[in-house]
Amino acid sequence: MSKGVSAARHADGRDESLASVLTALAANTTIAVAKGTAAVLTGSPALLAETLHTVADAGNEVLLWVALHRSRRPADPSHPLGYGPERYYWALLAAVGMFVIGGALSIWEGVHALIDPPALEAFWVGVAVLVIALVLDSVSRAVALRQLRRQAAERGVTVRELLRESPDPTVVTVYLEDSIDVLGAALALGALVLHRVTDSAVPDALATIVIGLLLGYVALKLTSRNRQLLSNQGVPERYVTQLRERLTAVAGVEEVTQLEAVYLGPGEVLVAADVRMGSGLSGDELTAVLARIRTEAGREVPAIARLYLTPVPNAPMD
C-alpha cells in the first residue's frame, strides 16, 4: 500500500510533475515558433497541423502548471479536504483544448488540403525544423517517461498499468502529448518528403488528418480519465486489500468489515473503515487502539490524508 498510493514527490516535498510540465512547456514554445515559421514558408498542411498541435500543447502545459499550483494550496474552512481535485479540473480543460485546437483544426486543415492542394516551397526549411522538433520532443518525452518509470517502480506496476490508473493526470498528459508530438513530427517529415518526391499534396493532407485523429483519440482518453478522478474514483482494489490487511494486523482489531478509499488528489487518499474491535476493551482502551491505528497508518502510508475509523459491534454469538 505504501508503494501503491505514495505521493509522487521528492524527499524535499517538491512535486516531480512540475519538472515534466516546465520541460514540455519550454520545448513546445520553441517548437511552435519554429514550426509556424516553417509552415508559412513551405505551405505544408502537415506542418501547419503540427504547428496547431504544438500551440495546443503549449497552452495545455500552462493549464497543467495552473493545476499544479492550485491543487497544492493547503486545506481551509471552505475546502477542509484540500484542493487536490483542482488538478483534475484543469487537466480536463487541457484535454478538451487538445481535442478542439489540435485535433479538430488539424482534421479540417487536412480535408481542406485535399480539396485545394497547396504548393510546396522552402522544402529544406521544413525538414530542418521537423528534425529539430523530433529531437526536442524526444527530450521532453524522456523526462516524463523517467518520472513515470520511477512512479511505476514505487507502486510495483508496469508503466502501462500506471498510465491506466495514475491519480496524477499532469505527468500522464505530458507523456502522451510528447509521444504524439514525436509521432506527429515523424509523420509530417515523411509527408513532406513524399510531397517533394511525388509532387503531390495528398500525402501531406493525409498525414495532417492522421495527426488530428491521433490528437482526438488521446484527448478523449485523457478526458475520460480525468472524469473518473473528478467523480471520486476509488484506489485500485489491490491497494485496498493491502490496507485492510495492515489494519487487521493491529493488536486489538479483530476484523475490518468495510473499507473504502478514494483519491482526494495525486498522492492523497481518504480512507473510511468499519472495524470490529476485540471484546472486553474499555472505552479508554478502545480510544487508544483507534489512535494507534491512525498514527501507524499515517506513518507507514503517508498518502493517507484522512483516515476515519468506525467501531462496529461484535457479531452476536449463536
KEVEX-832956 format. One line per field, with one value per residue (C-alpha): y, x, z; residue in one letter; residue number from 1. Coordinates in pm, whole numbers, plus 32768, in hexadecimal, padded with zeros to 4 digits. Last residue first. Layout:
c2 = (Y	...) .
c1 = (X	...) .
c3 = (Z	...) .
res = (a	...) .
n = (NUM	...) .
REM end
This chain:
c2 = (78D8	79F7	7B52	7BEF	7CFA	7E5A	7F55	8049	815E	81CC	8300	832E	8472	84D0	836B	8395	837B	8203	8179	82AA	8308	819F	8180	82BD	8272	810F	8186	8282	8171	808F	81A6	81FE	8091	8077	81AE	8128	7FD6	7EB3	7D68	7CEA	7D38	7E42	7E21	7F31	7FFB	80B8	8208	8267	83B0	83A7	84A9	845D	850A	8593	8539	83D8	82DF	81C7	80F5	7FE5	7F06	7DF0	7E22	7D09	7CB5	7DF4	7E04	7DD7	7E62	7D51	7D9B	7EFC	7E81	7D77	7E77	7F5E	7E4C	7DF2	7F60	7F6F	7E42	7EDC	8009	8159	81CE	82CE	8407	848B	857A	8453	83A1	84DF	8512	83B9	83E9	8538	84A4	838B	847F	8565	8440	83DB	8541	8578	8439	849C	85F2	855B	8466	8586	8646	850F	84E7	864F	8636	84E7	8583	86BA	861C	866D	84FD	8532	8684	8626	84D7	858A	8670	854C	8493	85C6	85FE	8494	84A8	85F0	8550	841E	84F2	85E1	84BF	8435	8590	85BE	8464	84AC	860A	858D	846F	8562	8645	8543	84CD	83C3	82BD	819B	815C	8206	8149	7FFD	804C	80B9	7F68	7F41	7F2D	807A	811C	807D	810E	8267	8253	81D6	82F1	83EF	836C	836B	84DB	8540	845E	84FC	8657	85DD	8530	866B	8734	863D	860D	8784	87B8	86BC	8765	88BC	8843	878E	88BB	89A4	88A8	88AF	8A2A	8A09	8904	896B	894B	8849	88DB	87C2	86D8	87FC	8865	8706	8714	8870	87FB	86C9	87A5	8899	8783	86DF	87F0	890C	8855	8708	8790	889E	8796	86DC	881C	886B	8710	8750	888E	87D1	86A9	8786	8845	86F4	8716	8858	87EC	8717	883D	890D	8A41	8A31	8A0F	88F7	8959	89C5	88BC	8889	89F4	89F4	889D	88E1	8A39	898D	8895	89B2	8A4D	88F7	88DF	8A29	89A7	8868	8929	89F9	88B4	881A	8959	895F	87EB	8827	8944	885E	8757	8862	88BA	8A1E	8A14	8B73	8B9F	8A40	8A75	8BAE	8B01	89D1	8AA3	8B6F	8A37	897E	8A83	8A94	8917	88DC	89DB	8960	87F1	8832	8900	87EE	86D2	878F	87F0	8685	863D	8705	8790	86FE	86EC	8572	858C	8563	846F	842A	82BF	8211	80BD	80B5	80F0	8000) .
c1 = (763B	7715	76C5	77C8	7891	7807	78A3	79BF	79CD	7B21	7B57	7CB1	7CFC	7E36	7EA8	7FCA	80C7	8084	8162	815D	7FF1	7F84	8049	7FB6	7E52	7E63	7EFB	7DE1	7CDF	7D8A	7D9C	7C2B	7BCB	7CA5	7C01	7AA3	7AF9	7B55	7AB6	7A81	7B7A	7B11	7A43	7AB1	79E3	7AD2	7AE4	7C1E	7C60	7D92	7E94	7FB2	7F09	7DBF	7CAD	7CB4	7BBF	7BDE	7AC2	7ADD	79D0	79D5	7B3B	7B64	7BE8	7CA5	7D46	7EA9	7ECF	7EE0	7D7E	7DE5	7F09	7E38	7D2D	7E3B	7EC0	7D63	7D16	7E5D	7DFA	7CA3	7D28	7CE1	7B79	7AFF	7A6C	79B4	7ACE	7BBB	7AD7	7A9E	7C18	7C46	7B31	7BBA	7D17	7C9A	7BCB	7CF7	7DD3	7CDB	7CA9	7E1F	7E4B	7D2D	7DC8	7F1B	7E73	7DC1	7F07	7FB7	7EA4	7ECE	8048	8030	7F2F	7FFF	8099	81EB	8242	839E	8360	820C	829D	83B2	82B9	81D6	82F9	8354	81E9	81C8	830B	8299	814A	81EB	82D3	81BC	80CD	81C5	81F8	8084	8068	8187	810D	7FAC	802C	810A	7FE4	7ED3	7F5D	7E6E	7F14	7E30	7E59	7FA8	8025	7FBB	807C	81AD	81AB	8150	820C	8184	82D6	835A	8237	827B	83E9	838A	8290	8396	848F	837F	8332	84A0	84CA	8398	8431	8576	84BA	83F1	8532	85D5	849F	8467	85CD	858D	8441	84E3	85FB	850A	8424	8544	85C1	847A	8464	832A	821B	80E1	7F91	7E85	7D21	7C2C	7D29	7DCC	7C77	7C43	7D95	7D53	7C08	7CAC	7DB9	7CB4	7BF1	7D1D	7E04	7D1C	7BDE	7C6F	7DA3	7CCF	7BE1	7D09	7D92	7C3C	7C3A	7D98	7D0F	7BF5	7CCC	7DD1	7CC1	7C5E	7D7F	7CFD	7CF0	7C02	7B85	7B3F	7A7B	7B15	7C77	7D4F	7EA5	7ED6	7F8D	7E6F	7E7D	7FEA	7FEC	7EAD	7F2C	8065	7F82	7EC3	800A	8075	7F2E	7F70	80C3	801F	7F18	802A	80DF	7FB0	7F61	80C9	80BC	7F84	8034	815A	806E	7FC7	8118	8124	829E	82E9	81AF	81C9	833D	82F6	81E1	82BC	83D6	82F1	8238	8381	8403	82BC	829F	83FA	83D7	827A	82E7	8408	8326	821D	8313	83CB	8283	8213	8326	826D	8367	834C	84BF	84B1	843C	82CB	81E1	811A	8104	7FC7	803E	8197	811A	8000) .
c3 = (871C	8798	8712	8629	86D6	86C7	85D5	8619	850F	8493	83B7	831F	8265	81A1	816E	8078	8195	81B5	82C8	83AC	836F	839D	84E0	8573	8507	858C	86D3	8703	86C8	87C5	88CA	88A3	88CF	8A05	8A99	8A57	8AE6	8A08	8A63	8905	87F4	86FD	85BF	84CE	83D6	82F4	8245	8182	80CD	7FED	7F86	7E96	7D71	7DF3	7EE8	7E60	7EF2	7FF0	807D	8182	8218	8319	838B	8485	85DE	862B	8785	870C	85AC	84A1	842A	83CD	82FF	824F	81F5	816D	808B	8010	7FC2	7F02	7E2F	7DF1	7D35	7DE2	7DD2	7CD5	7D6C	7C36	7BDE	7BBA	7AC4	79FA	79EF	7954	7852	77E4	77C6	76E5	7614	75E9	7580	7471	73F7	73DD	7316	722F	71F1	71A2	70B1	7002	6FD5	6F57	6E53	6DE0	6DBF	6D0C	6C1B	6BCE	6A9B	69FD	6A30	6AC2	6B6B	6BFA	6C64	6D22	6DCC	6E25	6EC6	6F91	6FF6	7064	7130	71CC	7223	72C3	7398	73F9	743B	7539	75C5	75FF	769C	778C	77E2	7827	7900	79C2	7A07	7A43	7B93	7C1F	7B42	7ADF	7968	793B	7A6D	79D9	789A	7963	7A13	7B82	7CCF	7D4A	7D83	7C41	7B7D	7C10	7BA8	7A4E	7A26	7A8E	7990	7886	78C6	78A0	776D	76CA	76ED	7650	7533	74F4	74D6	73E3	730B	7300	7285	716D	711E	7106	7022	6F37	6F1D	6ECD	6DCF	6D0D	6CEC	6C13	6BD9	6B1D	6BCB	6B73	6B77	6BC5	6C66	6D1D	6DA9	6E30	6EDB	6F6B	6FFC	7096	7131	71B4	7260	7302	737E	73D6	743B	74AE	7562	7603	768C	7723	77BE	7852	78F3	797E	7A19	7AC5	7B2D	7BD3	7C8B	7D22	7E1D	7EBB	8026	80F3	81C2	8089	80FE	8259	81CC	8143	80C1	7F56	7E8A	7D93	7D21	7CB7	7C14	7B50	7AE5	7A61	79AF	790E	7895	7813	7755	76A8	7638	75BB	74F8	7456	7404	7358	729B	721E	71CD	70FF	704B	7008	6F7E	6EA9	6E0A	6D7F	6D9D	6E1F	6EF0	6F84	6FCB	7097	7156	7192	7225	7306	737B	73BA	74AB	756D	7568	75FB	7712	776C	7765	7852	7935	7945	797F	7A91	7B3A	7B4B	7C45	7D50	7E4A	7FA7	7FF9	7FE6	7E80	7E34	7D8B	7EC6	7F2F	7EC1	7E51	7EEA	804B	8000) .
res = (d	m	p	a	n	p	v	p	t	l	y	l	r	a	i	a	p	v	e	r	g	a	e	t	r	i	r	a	l	v	a	t	l	e	d	g	s	l	g	s	g	m	r	v	d	a	a	v	l	v	e	g	p	g	l	y	v	a	e	l	q	t	v	e	e	v	g	a	v	a	t	l	r	e	r	l	q	t	v	y	r	e	p	v	g	q	n	s	l	l	q	r	n	r	s	t	l	k	l	a	v	y	g	l	l	l	g	i	v	i	t	a	l	a	d	p	v	a	s	d	t	v	r	h	l	v	l	a	g	l	a	l	a	a	g	l	v	d	i	s	d	e	l	y	v	t	v	v	t	p	d	p	s	e	r	l	l	e	r	v	t	v	g	r	e	a	a	q	r	r	l	q	r	l	a	v	a	r	s	v	s	d	l	v	l	a	i	v	l	v	a	v	g	v	w	f	a	e	l	a	p	p	d	i	l	a	h	v	g	e	w	i	s	l	a	g	g	i	v	f	m	g	v	a	a	l	l	a	w	y	y	r	e	p	g	y	g	l	p	h	s	p	d	a	p	r	r	s	r	h	l	a	v	w	l	l	v	e	n	g	a	d	a	v	t	h	l	t	e	a	l	l	a	p	s	g	t	l	v	a	a	t	g	k	a	v	a	i	t	t	n	a	a	l	a	t	l	v	s	a	l	s	e	d	r	g	d	a	h	r	a	a	s	v	g	k	s	m) .
n = (318	317	316	315	314	313	312	311	310	309	308	307	306	305	304	303	302	301	300	299	298	297	296	295	294	293	292	291	290	289	288	287	286	285	284	283	282	281	280	279	278	277	276	275	274	273	272	271	270	269	268	267	266	265	264	263	262	261	260	259	258	257	256	255	254	253	252	251	250	249	248	247	246	245	244	243	242	241	240	239	238	237	236	235	234	233	232	231	230	229	228	227	226	225	224	223	222	221	220	219	218	217	216	215	214	213	212	211	210	209	208	207	206	205	204	203	202	201	200	199	198	197	196	195	194	193	192	191	190	189	188	187	186	185	184	183	182	181	180	179	178	177	176	175	174	173	172	171	170	169	168	167	166	165	164	163	162	161	160	159	158	157	156	155	154	153	152	151	150	149	148	147	146	145	144	143	142	141	140	139	138	137	136	135	134	133	132	131	130	129	128	127	126	125	124	123	122	121	120	119	118	117	116	115	114	113	112	111	110	109	108	107	106	105	104	103	102	101	100	99	98	97	96	95	94	93	92	91	90	89	88	87	86	85	84	83	82	81	80	79	78	77	76	75	74	73	72	71	70	69	68	67	66	65	64	63	62	61	60	59	58	57	56	55	54	53	52	51	50	49	48	47	46	45	44	43	42	41	40	39	38	37	36	35	34	33	32	31	30	29	28	27	26	25	24	23	22	21	20	19	18	17	16	15	14	13	12	11	10	9	8	7	6	5	4	3	2	1) .
REM end
